[in-house]
């Protein structure tokens, strides 16, 4: 750790842990390796599709379009 460097604070049980950003990323990558996506499934594609759905819902809510809101929520319920 260096002076002025950003840190991540984590609580594990009753212990407080400090990590550098690089160490926190390394630990997250180690955890993620344990859960690979099913063969042929793209996590990135899934994330983009979810974000597009969220954006469409936000737009429908901002416009007060109850029909679109209901349709989008029904789509999410089916998945």
C-alpha positions as protocol buffer text, in pm:
chain_id: "A"
residue {
  index: 1
  type: UNK
  ca { x: 0 y: 0 z: 0 }
}
residue {
  index: 2
  type: UNK
  ca { x: 115 y: 348 z: -80 }
}
residue {
  index: 3
  type: UNK
  ca { x: 21 y: 683 z: 68 }
}
residue {
  index: 4
  type: UNK
  ca { x: -278 y: 829 z: -115 }
}
residue {
  index: 5
  type: UNK
  ca { x: -374 y: 497 z: -274 }
}
residue {
  index: 6
  type: UNK
  ca { x: -743 y: 403 z: -278 }
}
residue {
  index: 7
  type: UNK
  ca { x: -840 y: 109 z: -60 }
}
residue {
  index: 8
  type: UNK
  ca { x: -1130 y: -131 z: -35 }
}
residue {
  index: 9
  type: UNK
  ca { x: -1265 y: -209 z: 311 }
}
residue {
  index: 10
  type: UNK
  ca { x: -1423 y: -547 z: 371 }
}
residue {
  index: 11
  type: UNK
  ca { x: -1587 y: -701 z: 675 }
}
residue {
  index: 12
  type: UNK
  ca { x: -1548 y: -1076 z: 729 }
}
residue {
  index: 13
  type: UNK
  ca { x: -1724 y: -1191 z: 1041 }
}
residue {
  index: 14
  type: UNK
  ca { x: -1598 y: -953 z: 1308 }
}
residue {
  index: 15
  type: UNK
  ca { x: -1276 y: -867 z: 1122 }
}
residue {
  index: 16
  type: UNK
  ca { x: -1213 y: -556 z: 914 }
}
residue {
  index: 17
  type: UNK
  ca { x: -988 y: -609 z: 609 }
}
residue {
  index: 18
  type: UNK
  ca { x: -817 y: -342 z: 395 }
}
residue {
  index: 19
  type: UNK
  ca { x: -720 y: -419 z: 37 }
}
residue {
  index: 20
  type: UNK
  ca { x: -567 y: -225 z: -247 }
}
residue {
  index: 21
  type: UNK
  ca { x: -789 y: -197 z: -554 }
}
residue {
  index: 22
  type: UNK
  ca { x: -558 y: -435 z: -740 }
}
residue {
  index: 23
  type: UNK
  ca { x: -583 y: -695 z: -463 }
}
residue {
  index: 24
  type: UNK
  ca { x: -962 y: -663 z: -445 }
}
residue {
  index: 25
  type: UNK
  ca { x: -983 y: -720 z: -822 }
}
residue {
  index: 26
  type: UNK
  ca { x: -749 y: -1020 z: -797 }
}
residue {
  index: 27
  type: UNK
  ca { x: -965 y: -1173 z: -523 }
}
residue {
  index: 28
  type: UNK
  ca { x: -1285 y: -1111 z: -719 }
}
residue {
  index: 29
  type: UNK
  ca { x: -1131 y: -1279 z: -1025 }
}
residue {
  index: 30
  type: UNK
  ca { x: -1033 y: -1581 z: -816 }
}
residue {
  index: 31
  type: UNK
  ca { x: -1390 y: -1614 z: -689 }
}
residue {
  index: 32
  type: UNK
  ca { x: -1536 y: -1570 z: -1040 }
}
residue {
  index: 33
  type: UNK
  ca { x: -1312 y: -1849 z: -1178 }
}
residue {
  index: 34
  type: UNK
  ca { x: -1502 y: -2096 z: -958 }
}
residue {
  index: 35
  type: UNK
  ca { x: -1827 y: -2021 z: -1143 }
}
residue {
  index: 36
  type: UNK
  ca { x: -1768 y: -2041 z: -1519 }
}
residue {
  index: 37
  type: UNK
  ca { x: -2069 y: -1978 z: -1744 }
}
residue {
  index: 38
  type: UNK
  ca { x: -2229 y: -2278 z: -1914 }
}
residue {
  index: 39
  type: UNK
  ca { x: -2071 y: -2380 z: -2244 }
}
residue {
  index: 40
  type: UNK
  ca { x: -2165 y: -2140 z: -2524 }
}
residue {
  index: 41
  type: UNK
  ca { x: -2315 y: -1878 z: -2291 }
}
residue {
  index: 42
  type: UNK
  ca { x: -2165 y: -1530 z: -2293 }
}
residue {
  index: 43
  type: UNK
  ca { x: -2171 y: -1345 z: -1964 }
}
residue {
  index: 44
  type: UNK
  ca { x: -2108 y: -1021 z: -2152 }
}
residue {
  index: 45
  type: UNK
  ca { x: -2405 y: -1078 z: -2382 }
}
residue {
  index: 46
  type: UNK
  ca { x: -2624 y: -1156 z: -2081 }
}
residue {
  index: 47
  type: UNK
  ca { x: -2508 y: -838 z: -1907 }
}
residue {
  index: 48
  type: UNK
  ca { x: -2574 y: -622 z: -2215 }
}
residue {
  index: 49
  type: UNK
  ca { x: -2922 y: -772 z: -2261 }
}
residue {
  index: 50
  type: UNK
  ca { x: -3004 y: -709 z: -1895 }
}
residue {
  index: 51
  type: UNK
  ca { x: -2880 y: -352 z: -1914 }
}
residue {
  index: 52
  type: UNK
  ca { x: -3087 y: -288 z: -2229 }
}
residue {
  index: 53
  type: UNK
  ca { x: -3395 y: -422 z: -2051 }
}
residue {
  index: 54
  type: UNK
  ca { x: -3325 y: -196 z: -1751 }
}
residue {
  index: 55
  type: UNK
  ca { x: -3283 y: 106 z: -1980 }
}
residue {
  index: 56
  type: UNK
  ca { x: -3610 y: 29 z: -2160 }
}
residue {
  index: 57
  type: UNK
  ca { x: -3788 y: 0 z: -1824 }
}
residue {
  index: 58
  type: UNK
  ca { x: -3638 y: 330 z: -1706 }
}
residue {
  index: 59
  type: UNK
  ca { x: -3754 y: 502 z: -2026 }
}
residue {
  index: 60
  type: UNK
  ca { x: -4104 y: 355 z: -1997 }
}
residue {
  index: 61
  type: UNK
  ca { x: -4127 y: 464 z: -1633 }
}
residue {
  index: 62
  type: UNK
  ca { x: -4005 y: 815 z: -1717 }
}
residue {
  index: 63
  type: UNK
  ca { x: -4265 y: 839 z: -1994 }
}
residue {
  index: 64
  type: UNK
  ca { x: -4539 y: 696 z: -1772 }
}
residue {
  index: 65
  type: UNK
  ca { x: -4605 y: 422 z: -2030 }
}
residue {
  index: 66
  type: UNK
  ca { x: -4787 y: 168 z: -1812 }
}
residue {
  index: 67
  type: UNK
  ca { x: -4839 y: -70 z: -2104 }
}
residue {
  index: 68
  type: UNK
  ca { x: -4465 y: -89 z: -2178 }
}
residue {
  index: 69
  type: UNK
  ca { x: -4384 y: -122 z: -1809 }
}
residue {
  index: 70
  type: UNK
  ca { x: -4623 y: -416 z: -1774 }
}
residue {
  index: 71
  type: UNK
  ca { x: -4483 y: -581 z: -2089 }
}
residue {
  index: 72
  type: UNK
  ca { x: -4122 y: -544 z: -1973 }
}
residue {
  index: 73
  type: UNK
  ca { x: -4201 y: -679 z: -1626 }
}
residue {
  index: 74
  type: UNK
  ca { x: -4387 y: -974 z: -1780 }
}
residue {
  index: 75
  type: UNK
  ca { x: -4083 y: -1049 z: -1997 }
}
residue {
  index: 76
  type: UNK
  ca { x: -3859 y: -1048 z: -1688 }
}
residue {
  index: 77
  type: UNK
  ca { x: -4097 y: -1277 z: -1499 }
}
residue {
  index: 78
  type: UNK
  ca { x: -4081 y: -1537 z: -1780 }
}
residue {
  index: 79
  type: UNK
  ca { x: -3702 y: -1555 z: -1762 }
}
